[in-house]
Amino acid sequence: GRWITGLLSKPDATIRVGTLFSGIGAVEHALQRMQLKTKIVFAGDIDQHVKKSYFANYQLDESRWHDDVQTFDATEFRDKVDLVVGGSPCQSFSMVGKRGGLEDTRGTLFYHFARVIDECRPKVFIYENVRGLLNHDGGSTWEKVQEVFDSLGYKFFSQTLNSKNYGIPQNRERIFVVGFRNQKTKFEFPAPVDLRLTMQDLLEDTIDSDFFLKQKGVKFVTSSKNRAKR
């Protein structure tokens, strides 16, 4: 795919990245694997064990980490971040009062994702969620998500992607929304690539190969001398 072999228009540029619901830094790791130059502007997660793992792997000043997105104020980073990435839990939105726009989502973690986008105004954001977001609450949740991103002034594109179509041996469908501050931006989601890995390729060598065969329903007879398939 072009996303693997394509040339960057500015290969020496450093991407200023902020992440929400950061976990152990999967997004940051993906950018490193793509050999992109990045600088982490902010990150955060409510799990303190996750925080230890994150700081063991990435360089980030303590002041740039937030423990709770609900109290995180991103206004100091306005126009100082290029890309913000995160995925909040799928929650229903209150329509009481029909206030419209972002206010309809208040009280949910999506509200805080969108609020941070509005506060720091990144050039690009990526929002990820489970596929069920599309039909959650009769489709009204997804409609509100789109309305909010539009009200923030971002041109956005959305598509359901499956990990197995992008090099990862896992059947994992997720909806991705990619938003651009520049309304003239043209964007296409990457085309699928052939899967060349198995889970066994990614796990430690000490994992017995029998484990993978048993997951496929292959039975074994074990003796002191040998192990034969039947």
N, C-alpha and C positions, 0 to 999 in steps of 0.2 A: 504494500500500500504506500501511497505518497507520504503518509504520516511517518513512515519508517525510513524511506529513501529520499524524501524531499529535502531541498535545500532551504535554509532559513534566509530570509531577506536581510536580517541583521544578526549574523552568527556570533558576533562579539558582544552583543547587548546582554545586560544582566536584568533578569526578570525579578521585580520586587513582588514577593509572594506573601499573602496572608491567608491563614487557614482557620476555620471554625469547626468545632467538634473534631479536633485534630487527631485524636487517637494517638497512635505511636508514630504518626508521620508517613502514612502510605503515599499521600500526594507528593510530599517532599521527596520521598524515595523514587517515585516514578519520574519526577523531573530530573533527578540525578542520573537515573538509568538512561534517560534520553540525552544525557550529556549536555543539558542546558545550564547556562550560568544563572544561578539564582541567589537571591538574598532574602532570607526570611524576615519579614517586617513584624509580624505578630502571629501567635498561635495560642491555642488554649483547649483545655478539656477539664471536665469536672472530676475525673478520676485521678487521684494522686499517684496511683501505681503507674498509670499511663504517663504521667508527667515525668517520672523517673526515667522511663524508657526513652521518652522523647529527648530529654536533655543529655542522655548518654549517647545519642546518635546525631544530634544537631546543635549547631552553635547558635544560641539565642540568649540575649540578656534577660535576666529574670523579670525585668520591668516590662518586657514585651509579651509576657505570658499572662493569660487570663484564666482563672479557675472556674469562672461562671460567666457564660455568654450573656446572661441576663443583666449583669452589672458591668459588662465591658463597654466602655465608651471609645468608639473608634474615630471620633472627630479629630484627634491629634494627627491621624494618619491621612487626612483628606488630601487627595491628589498626590499621595506619597506611596501608593501601592498600585501595581499593574494588574495583578491577578488575585482574586479572592475565591477560595474553594471551600465548600462545606456541604453537609447533608444533614438536615434536621429530621427528627422523628415525624412520621405522618400523623397529623392531628386534625380533628375537625375544627372549623373556625366558627366563632360566635357571630351571628348575623343580627344580634339584638341592636335595635336602633338604626340599623342600616347606615352606618357612618360612612361606609365606602372606603376603598383603597386599603392602605396598610392598616388602618385602625380596626378593620374587621378581623384582623388576625391577631390582635393584641391578646396576650396571655398564652400564646403558643411559642415554641422555639423557632418556628418559621418566621414569626414576627421579628425576632432578634437577628436572624440571618439577614432578612430584608432591611432591617433598620441599620445594621452595620454597613451594608452596601450603600445605603443612602447617606450615611455619615462619612465614609471614606472615599466614595465615588471611584472605585477602581475602573481601569480601562476595560477589564473583562472579569466576569464572574462565571463560575461553574457551580451549579446546584445539582446535587444527586439525591435520589430517593428510590424507594422500592417501587416496582412496577404498579403495585396496588394503588398508588397515589392517583392514578388516572381515573379509577372508578370509585375511589373512596368517597363515602357520604353521597352516593348517587352522582358523582362527577362534580359536585359543587366545590369540593376542596381544590381540585385541579384548576377549575375555572377561576377561583379566587387567586391562586398562585400566579396564574398568567396575568390577571388583572393588576396585581401588585407590581410585578416586574415591569409591566407596561407603564404603570403610573410613575415609576421611578425614572422613566426616561430611557430605558434600555431596549435595544432591539435584540430579541432573543430567539433562539432556535432550540427545539426539543426533539429527542428521539430515544426510544428504548433500545439499549445495547445489551448484549450478552457477552460475558467474559470469555466464553469458549470461542467466540468469533474474533478475539483480539489477543490470541497468544496464551491465554490462561486456561488450563484444563479444569474448568469449573463451570457448571451450568448455573449462571448467576445473572438474572436479568435486572437491570436498573434503568430508571428514567434519568436522563441527563438534560439539563437546561444550560445552554451557553449563552450568556448575555454580553452585549457590547455597548459601551457608552456611545460609540460612534454609530449613528443611525444608518450610515451608508455602507457599513460593513457587510460583505458577502461571505457566507460560511457554509461549508458542507461537512457533515459528519464523516469520519474516516471509513473507508470501505473495509469489509472484513478481510482477514488474512487466514491462510491455512494454519491449522493447529499442528504444531510439531513437537509438543511436549506432553508428557503424562504427569500425573501427580507424583509418581515414583521418581521422576527426574528432579522434582523440587524438594523432596524430603530427604532426611539424613540417610546416609548409606547404611546405617545400622538397622533400618526398617526391613524386616524380612519380606522378600518378594511374595511369599505365600499370602501375606496380608492383602495385597492388591488383587490376587486371584480369588481369594475368598469373598471379596466384595462383589465379584462378578458371579458368585454362586458355584465356584469350582471347589469340589470337596477333595480332601486329602486323607490318605491312610499313612500314619506315621509309624515306623518301626525303628528299632535301635540301629539298623543297618542302612536303611534308605527311606526315602519318602517318595511315594509314587502317586500320580494322579489317577483317579478312577472316574 
